[in-house]
Amino acid sequence: MTVAVIADIVGSRRMPDRSAAQRALESAIARVERDLPLAREPLSPTVGDELQGVYDALPDALGSLLLLQLALPDGVECRFGVGIGEIGPVASSTATLSDGAGWWSARAAIETVHRLQKRTAPNARTWIVASPEQDDSMRPSVDLANAYVLARDQLVTSMNDRARRLTYGRCLGVSQAALAKEEGVTQPAVSQALAAAGASAVVEGFLALRAERAA
């Protein structure tokens, strides 16, 4: 399986310091890849506010993108179009280009996110589209994955900066006591912050993705 991802920065045109936002995003991507390297080709800037990356499996892509959402600072958010389908090189006189059904599906997916945000789901940040040549048995899995990311995005976009940091740590197995020490607060304060943010559901979902990949 090949999973292509197109990401863009939410509200990039309205940002007072676009360069700082780009640096923060690239720093967060590097952190995620250092902590849990899952990408075949990590997200990297292409043009404007867009980035592209490639993963070998849908659980890898969804797990990595969750960590990235959690690693981003306040004021910087991304949308993600996830496309399942083949991609391949296209010869060019200046460089090797990548094209194919995976990228077309990722583009359709990120356009869906834009529509959802404007209409029924303003906190939507992620959508998945399987290319037409994929086996019909994949359709139910994609539908379930989209239901999952809609609920996940609702929780993550409602978190404050500290809650995202704590959730990131818990996803990677850092104890509440260790997180409390990093934050300079008590362990009960960490527990309360995680509970108030609904972090346990996000963490359990992440662990389920990792278990699915391991299986």
N, C-alpha and C positions, 0 to 999 in steps of 0.2 A: 504493500500500500504506500502511496505517496500522498502527503498532506501539505498543500501549499497554503501559506497564510499571507494575507495583505493586511497591514495595520495602518491606521492614520491617527493623527492627534486630534482629539476633540477640541473644537473651538480654537484652533491654531491661529486663525486670522485675528482673533480678539486678544491674544496674549500680549501683555506689555513688553515681555522680553522673550521673544521666540527662540533666540539662540540659547538662553539659559534652559528653556524647556527641552530643547533638543539634547543638550548635554545631560540633563537629568534623566531623560529617557534612555540614552545610550549607556549611561552609568548603571541604570536599573537592569537593562538587558545583560550587560557584562556580569553583574552580580548574580543574576539568575543562572546564567551559563556556568559560572564558577561554582555555585552552590549545588546545582543539579543539571548537568549538561545533557539535554535531551534532543536538541535540534541537530538535524543533519547539516543545515545551513542556518545559523542564528539570524534573527531579524536584523536587517541592515537597511540604512536609508537608500531610497531610490531617487525620487524626485519630489519636490515640494515637501509636504508633511507625511509622505508615505514611506513605509518600510515593507520589506518582503523577507520571508523565511520559509524553510522547508523542514518537515518532520517525517519520520518513517511510520508513524502510527497516530491515530486520532487521540488515544489517551495521552501520548507524549505531548502533542500539541496543546490539548486542553489543560494539562497539568502545568506546562511551562507558561502558558498565557495567564493562568491564574496567579502564579508566583509573580509574574511581571506586573499584573494589576495591583497586587499587594505591595510590591516594592516601590511603586511610583509615589512621589511626594504629593502632598496637597497641591491642587492647581494643575496637575498634569494627568490626563487620562487618555486612553486609546480605545479605538474601535477595532474589532478583529473580524475579518472575513476569512473563513476556513473552508478551503476547497479540497475535496477528495477526488483525485484523478491523476492520470499520467501527465508528466511534464518531460520536456526534453530540450536539448540544445538546438539553437537555430544559428547557422553560420552567418557571420556578418563581417564586413571589411574592417571594422574597428574593434569588435569584441564578440565573445560568445554570448548569445542571448538565450534566455530560457522562456519557453512557451508551451502551451498545451492545455488540455481540458482542466487540469488542476487549477491553473491560474484563472481560466475563464470562470470556473465555479467559485473561486475565492472572490473574484470581482463581483459576481452576482450576490454572494453572501454579504459582502460589506455594504452593497447597495441596499440589501434587505435591512441591515442594522440601521442605516440612515432612515429608512421608511418607518421602522418600528419606533425609533426615537421621536419622530415627528407626530406619530399617531397614538398607538396604544401602549407603548412600553418605553417611556422616556429614559429609563435606566438601562435599557438594553445596550450591551457593548459587544456581544459576540453572536455570530450565526454560522451555521455549517450548511454547505451545499455539496451533495455528491454529484459528480458528472454523470451524464446520461448513460455512458458505457459501463457504469458500475453495476454489479449484480443486484437484482431486485431485492435480494435478502438483506441488503445494506440499508434499504429505505427505513424500516422500522427502527434500526439502531440510530440513524441520523435524526429521526423524529424525537426519539427519547433523549438524545444528546442535546438537541435544541431546547427541549423542555427543561433539562438540567441547567444549561447555561443561562437561560432567562431568569431562573430562580437564583442562581449563583450571583449573577450580575446585580440583581436587586439588593442582595445582602452586601456585596463588596462596595458598591457605589454609595451605600448609606454609612459606611464605616468612616471614622475619622483617622487621622494619620497614625495615631498610637495603636488603634485597634487593628489597622492593616499590618503594622510592624509585628504586633503580637501574633496575629494569625499566620503571618509568614513563618515566624519562628516555630509555631506549633505544627504547621504543615511539615516542617523539616525535622520534627522530633525534639526540638529544644524544650526543656522542662519549664514549667511556670516559674520555678524558683530562679532558674538562670535568666529568664526573661525579666523577672522582677529586678534582679541585680543590674541588668543592662539599662533598665528604664529608671532605676533609682526609686522604686516604689516597693510596696510589700507584695507578697505572693497573693494574699486575698484581693488586693487591688487589681492585680492582673486577672485573677479569676473572674471578678466582677465585670471588668472591661470586656473580656471575651464573651461572657454570658450575655451582656447587654447588646453586643454587636451580632449575636447569632453566629459566632465564629465556629462553634462546634460542628454545625452543619457543613460549613465550608471545608473544615479540616477533614471531616469524615468523607466528604465527596472527593477531596484530593487523594486521600488514602485508598478509596475505592478505585480511582483511576490508576494508581500505581499498582494495585493488586491485579487489576485487569490486564495491565501490560506485562506483569510478571507471569501471569498465567499463559 
